[in-house]
Amino acid sequence: FRTALMFMRLFPPTHRGQVAALVLGGAVVTPLVPAVFGRVATMAPIAREISQALGHARQSRASAAIAFAGVLGNTVLGPIFLSGIVTNFLIIGLLPPHEATRFGWLGWLTASAPAGIVLLVGSVITAIAVDPHAASQASRIVRETQERTLGRLSRNEVVSLAALGVFVVGLIVQQFVSVDIGVIGLIAILVAVAGGALDRQSFRMGIDWATVVLFGVLVGSGAVLHSGGVDRWIAGMITSITGSTGNPVLAIATVAVLGVGLRLILPMVPAGFLLIVTLVPAAPQLGLSGWVVGFVCSVVAFTWLLPRQYEVLRMVREATDGELFTDRQAVLVGAAMTIVALIAIAVSIPYWRAIGIL
């Protein structure tokens, strides 16, 4: 929340300025907070207040532009950073050890950078294009009131920032010092506990332990699928569609289209898990890097063509009482971002070849 207010201060208090602030603010927060729904839950009321401060009408194109700027900034860049979404760690867990060591925090960002640039620029352009002619200016009173309400950083906030800093810095240096990611996470938790930001009650009730257990099961599923021959069966299915086992571009395109098609049937979370768990272990059979397949799956999982199949939009709609956008606006933005995502993947292919991933 404080980061969003900071970006509101840095950018002009105009419609376009606040659209850019929401997208870029989300981009900055994404590598620091792996919880997509947490980022969106924080952003939704801010977007609503910005829209009201700018004087935008309910469900107007201008209010929709503000809403989707916040949504896109806090979601589509998740696959770009190792710490951007939790499922990125699932991808690492499914990779062979010799391949996983290459994709530390910096290695991941290096491989995903071209796609990240396309997604960031595409998000800004798409959000502005929702209402390119809006020309209103917000009152600074809204932001100043929020800043006064928040006050100075509390002790728990300082400790939480310290724990977060330990985690992110640990991920950055991890591949240079050969420390397991689990150790880094444990140290960050110890900092939070020692500083009092994570007490016994929060540890018991504030952590979704069911998801943690499910995540552990999914990490171990790669070996199970391989031993059962499921990866070879999936690879055979894909190669029968592509008609060639030696064309990585065609295989990547097939995975991307498969992901977009699956998103028509399943919401983001189950679609993302299903794509990653089934396709990453099958990547070697397709002649592809497991990281490439996992990354493509993650990128397309954040696209949508049917708003009802995207949990993020449902969350924003509930948090804002449906004031900011309509289903028609959501379909148009979703279609545009699906195209942007496919372009981002296409742009990355020659780059991946150049750095030796393909």
C-alpha positions in Angstrom: 0.0 0.0 0.0 2.8 2.4 0.9 4.6 1.6 -2.4 1.4 2.4 -4.3 1.1 5.8 -2.6 4.8 6.5 -3.3 4.2 5.9 -7.0 1.1 8.1 -6.9 3.3 10.9 -5.6 6.0 10.3 -8.3 3.7 10.4 -11.2 1.4 13.3 -12.4 -2.1 13.3 -10.7 -3.7 12.9 -14.1 -5.5 9.9 -15.6 -2.5 8.7 -17.7 -0.1 9.5 -14.8 -2.1 7.3 -12.4 -2.4 4.5 -14.9 1.3 4.4 -15.3 1.8 4.6 -11.5 -0.5 1.6 -11.0 1.3 -0.5 -13.6 4.8 0.4 -12.6 4.0 0.2 -8.9 2.7 -3.3 -9.4 5.9 -4.2 -11.3 8.0 -3.0 -8.4 6.0 -4.9 -5.8 5.8 -8.1 -7.8 9.3 -9.5 -7.1 8.9 -8.6 -3.4 5.6 -10.2 -2.8 5.1 -13.6 -4.4 1.4 -13.7 -3.4 -0.6 -12.6 -6.5 -3.9 -12.4 -4.7 -2.3 -10.5 -1.8 -1.0 -7.9 -4.3 -4.4 -7.6 -6.0 -6.3 -7.3 -2.7 -4.1 -4.4 -1.7 -4.4 -2.7 -5.1 -8.2 -2.9 -5.6 -9.3 -0.3 -3.0 -6.5 2.0 -4.2 -7.7 1.8 -7.8 -11.2 2.5 -6.6 -10.1 5.6 -4.7 -8.0 6.9 -7.6 -11.0 6.5 -10.0 -13.2 8.4 -7.6 -10.6 11.1 -7.0 -10.3 11.5 -10.8 -14.1 11.9 -11.0 -14.6 8.8 -13.3 -18.2 7.5 -13.7 -19.1 4.1 -12.5 -18.1 1.3 -15.0 -16.9 3.9 -17.4 -14.0 3.3 -19.8 -11.9 5.6 -17.6 -12.6 3.7 -14.4 -11.9 0.5 -16.2 -8.6 1.8 -17.4 -7.6 2.5 -13.8 -8.8 -1.0 -12.6 -6.9 -2.9 -15.4 -3.8 -0.9 -14.8 -3.7 -2.2 -11.3 -4.6 -5.7 -12.3 -2.0 -6.0 -15.1 0.7 -4.4 -13.1 0.3 -6.8 -10.2 -0.2 -10.0 -12.2 1.3 -10.5 -15.7 4.8 -9.8 -14.6 4.7 -12.6 -12.0 6.4 -15.1 -14.3 9.3 -12.6 -15.0 10.8 -12.8 -11.5 11.7 -16.0 -9.6 10.0 -14.5 -6.6 7.1 -13.1 -8.5 4.7 -16.0 -8.1 4.8 -19.1 -6.0 4.5 -21.5 -9.0 7.9 -20.3 -10.2 9.4 -22.3 -7.3 7.3 -25.3 -8.4 9.0 -25.0 -11.8 12.4 -25.0 -10.2 11.5 -28.0 -8.2 10.5 -29.9 -11.3 13.7 -29.2 -13.2 16.7 -31.6 -13.3 19.3 -30.4 -10.7 21.8 -29.4 -13.4 19.2 -27.2 -15.0 17.8 -25.8 -11.8 21.1 -24.3 -10.7 21.1 -22.1 -13.8 17.9 -20.4 -12.9 18.6 -18.5 -9.7 17.0 -15.1 -9.2 19.4 -13.4 -11.7 19.5 -16.3 -14.1 15.7 -16.4 -14.2 15.4 -12.6 -14.8 18.1 -12.8 -17.5 16.1 -15.5 -19.4 12.8 -13.8 -19.0 13.8 -10.1 -19.6 12.7 -9.7 -23.2 9.2 -11.1 -22.4 9.1 -8.9 -19.3 9.7 -5.8 -21.4 7.0 -6.7 -23.9 4.5 -7.5 -21.1 5.3 -4.3 -19.3 5.0 -2.1 -22.3 2.0 -4.0 -23.5 0.3 -3.6 -20.1 0.7 0.2 -20.1 -0.5 0.6 -23.7 -3.5 -1.7 -23.2 -4.5 0.1 -20.0 -4.2 3.5 -21.6 -6.0 2.3 -24.7 -9.1 1.4 -22.7 -9.8 5.2 -22.5 -7.0 7.1 -24.3 -8.9 10.5 -24.2 -9.5 10.7 -20.4 -8.1 14.0 -19.2 -9.0 14.5 -15.5 -6.9 15.4 -12.6 -7.0 13.9 -9.1 -7.0 15.8 -5.8 -3.9 15.3 -3.7 -6.2 15.3 -0.6 -7.0 11.6 -1.1 -3.4 10.5 -1.1 -2.4 12.9 1.7 -5.2 11.6 3.9 -4.2 8.0 3.3 -0.6 8.8 4.1 -1.6 10.5 7.4 -3.8 7.5 8.3 -0.9 5.1 7.7 1.6 7.1 9.7 5.1 6.0 10.2 6.3 2.5 9.7 5.5 0.3 12.7 7.9 -2.1 14.3 6.2 -5.1 12.7 6.4 -3.4 9.2 10.1 -2.8 9.7 10.7 -6.4 10.7 8.6 -7.7 7.8 10.6 -5.6 5.4 13.8 -6.9 6.9 12.7 -10.5 6.5 11.6 -9.8 3.0 14.9 -8.2 2.2 16.7 -11.3 3.6 14.6 -13.5 1.3 15.1 -11.5 -1.9 18.8 -10.8 -1.4 19.2 -14.5 -0.5 17.6 -15.5 -3.8 19.8 -13.1 -5.7 23.1 -14.4 -4.3 21.9 -18.0 -3.9 23.4 -19.3 -7.2 26.8 -17.8 -6.3 27.0 -19.4 -2.8 25.2 -22.6 -3.5 22.6 -22.3 -0.7 19.3 -24.2 -1.0 16.2 -22.0 -1.5 14.6 -23.7 1.5 17.4 -22.5 3.8 16.9 -18.9 2.6 13.2 -19.1 3.3 13.8 -20.6 6.7 16.2 -17.7 7.6 13.7 -15.1 6.5 11.0 -16.8 8.7 13.4 -16.8 11.6 14.0 -13.0 11.2 10.2 -12.4 11.1 9.7 -14.6 14.3 12.7 -13.1 16.2 11.5 -9.6 15.4 8.0 -10.3 16.6 6.3 -9.8 13.2 5.3 -13.5 13.0 3.9 -14.7 16.4 2.6 -18.1 17.2 -1.0 -17.3 16.3 -0.1 -15.8 13.0 2.2 -18.8 12.2 -0.7 -21.1 12.9 -3.6 -19.2 11.3 -2.0 -16.8 8.9 -0.3 -19.4 6.7 -2.4 -21.5 4.3 -0.9 -24.9 5.4 -3.2 -26.8 3.0 -1.6 -25.0 0.1 1.9 -25.6 1.5 1.2 -29.3 1.7 -0.3 -29.4 -1.8 2.8 -27.5 -3.1 5.1 -30.1 -1.6 3.2 -32.9 -3.2 3.3 -31.1 -6.6 7.0 -30.6 -6.4 7.5 -34.3 -6.0 5.1 -35.2 -8.8 7.7 -34.8 -11.5 9.5 -37.9 -10.6 6.2 -39.8 -10.2 5.1 -38.8 -13.7 8.4 -39.7 -15.1 8.5 -43.2 -13.5 4.9 -43.8 -14.7 5.8 -42.8 -18.3 3.2 -39.9 -18.2 5.8 -37.4 -19.5 6.6 -39.6 -22.5 2.8 -40.0 -23.2 2.3 -36.2 -23.1 5.3 -35.6 -25.3 4.0 -38.1 -27.8 0.7 -36.4 -27.9 2.3 -33.0 -28.6 4.6 -34.3 -31.2 1.7 -36.0 -33.0 0.2 -32.5 -33.2 3.3 -30.7 -34.3 4.3 -33.5 -36.6 8.0 -33.1 -35.7 10.2 -33.7 -32.7 13.0 -31.4 -33.9 11.2 -28.1 -34.2 11.3 -26.3 -30.8 9.4 -23.2 -32.2 6.4 -25.4 -33.2 6.5 -27.2 -29.8 6.6 -23.9 -27.9 3.7 -22.6 -30.0 1.7 -25.7 -29.3 2.3 -25.4 -25.5 1.2 -21.7 -25.6 -2.0 -22.4 -27.6 -2.7 -25.4 -25.4 -2.4 -23.1 -22.4 -4.7 -20.4 -23.9 -7.3 -23.1 -24.7 -7.1 -24.6 -21.2 -7.8 -21.1 -19.8 -11.2 -21.2 -21.5 -12.1 -24.2 -19.4 -10.2 -23.7 -16.1 -9.5 -20.7 -13.9 -6.0 -19.4 -13.6 -4.8 -21.4 -10.5 -5.8 -24.9 -11.5 -4.9 -24.3 -15.1 -1.4 -23.1 -14.1 -0.7 -26.0 -11.8 -2.0 -28.5 -14.4 0.1 -27.1 -17.2 3.3 -26.9 -15.2 3.0 -30.3 -13.4 2.2 -32.2 -16.6 4.3 -30.3 -19.2 7.6 -29.4 -17.5 8.6 -33.1 -16.8 7.7 -33.8 -20.5 10.0 -31.0 -21.8 13.1 -33.1 -22.5 11.0 -35.5 -24.6 10.1 -32.5 -26.7 13.7 -31.3 -27.0 13.0 -28.3 -24.9 14.3 -26.8 -21.7 11.9 -27.5 -18.8 12.3 -23.9 -17.8 11.1 -22.7 -21.2 8.0 -24.9 -21.0 7.3 -23.8 -17.4 7.8 -20.1 -18.2 5.5 -20.3 -21.3 2.8 -22.1 -19.1 3.1 -19.4 -16.5 2.8 -16.5 -19.0 -0.3 -17.9 -20.7 -1.9 -18.8 -17.3 -2.2 -15.1 -16.6 -4.2 -14.5 -19.8 -7.9 -14.6 -20.1 -10.7 -14.5 -22.7 -13.6 -15.3 -20.3 -13.7 -13.0 -17.3 -15.5 -15.5 -15.1 -12.6 -17.9 -15.5 -10.1 -15.4 -13.9 -10.1 -15.3 -10.1 -8.3 -12.0 -10.0 -11.1 -10.2 -11.8 -13.7 -11.7 -9.5 -11.7 -10.6 -6.5 -11.4 -7.0 -7.8 -15.1 -6.9 -8.7 -16.1 -8.0 -5.2 -13.6 -5.6 -3.5 -15.0 -2.7 -5.5 -18.7 -3.6 -5.6 -18.5 -4.0 -9.3 -18.0 -0.2 -9.8 -14.9 -0.2 -12.0 -15.4 -2.3 -15.1 -17.9 -4.4 -17.2 -17.6 -7.9 -18.6 -17.3 -6.5 -22.1 -14.4 -4.3 -21.1 -12.8 -7.3 -19.4 -13.1 -9.4 -22.5 -11.5 -6.8 -24.7 -8.6 -6.2 -22.3 -8.2 -10.0 -21.9 -8.0 -10.5 -25.6 -5.5 -7.8 -26.0 -3.2 -9.2 -23.2 -3.5 -12.7 -24.7 -2.0 -11.3 -27.9 0.6 -9.4 -26.0 1.6 -12.6 -24.1 1.9 -14.6 -27.3 4.1 -11.8 -28.8 6.3 -11.8 -25.7 6.8 -15.6 -26.1 7.6 -15.2 -29.8 10.1 -12.4 -29.1 11.8 -14.5 -26.5 12.5 -17.5 -28.8 15.5 -16.0 -30.8 16.8 -14.6 -27.5 16.6 -18.0 -25.8 18.5 -19.5 -28.8 21.2 -16.8 -28.4 21.8 -17.6 -24.7 21.7 -21.3 -25.2 18.4 -22.3 -23.6 17.0 -23.6 -26.9 
